[in-house]
């Protein structure tokens, strides 16, 4: 399918709610250097969050195939996300196979595997995480946020857990895993030849930190050598363009 045939939207069904029931903005917990300038981070210790389920349900009404970015203002695998909310999100994703859904998390695979296994117990369509007993969800793309080498090594490293619990095991079973280098703060070796993924997205912070050009080029070259899709969404900082050496690179993970 050509890129022009796809629409793109962002939805944030998990958000703060005020005492009068109105939308109160967004909340997320600061966990790493990439969070420092995020507008959603907060010192509120016990935020009053709600889940607007209609936002996900409305995705079934879309008439054109759409790339849908979910929960960009919080972390979908954070421990503050209720199981029931996650279950409903997965149900809606499963019911609309014509769309592609993208989520991204800074939390390690323990959070992801725990949540996915809980959903698996509740719904028989969720694939097993062992040895590919069932096919994975083909329209869900799970992003691992990577802002520098230290965070990559901590989130992706396989030395602490068994291979069957790793992101790359899931990728080999057919799950769509990608790296979301947003905001990219420095050069990162993604080890794409060793651990191939469905794509890489790179960006700076809008109104915040501009991504270093050498870091973008370093990742672009890695993607080229590994034959992996590369998407550059912008420099961040005061720059509003997304041209890299005079070209745009807009191939999403697929």
Buried (B, 14 or more C-beta within 10 A) or exposed (E): EEEEEBEEEEBBBBBBBEEEEEEBEBBBBBBBBBBBBBEBBBEEEEBEBBBBBEBBBBBEEBEEBBBBBBBBBBBBBBEBBEEEBBBBBBBBBBEBEEBBBBBBBBBBBEBBBBBBEBBBEBEEEBBEBEEBEBEBBEBBBBBBBBBBBBBBBEBBEBEEBEEEBBBBBBBBBEBBBBBBBBBBBBBBEBBBEEBBBBBBBBBBBBEBBBBBEEBBBBBBEBBEEBEBBBBBBBBBBEEEEBEBEEEEBEBBBE
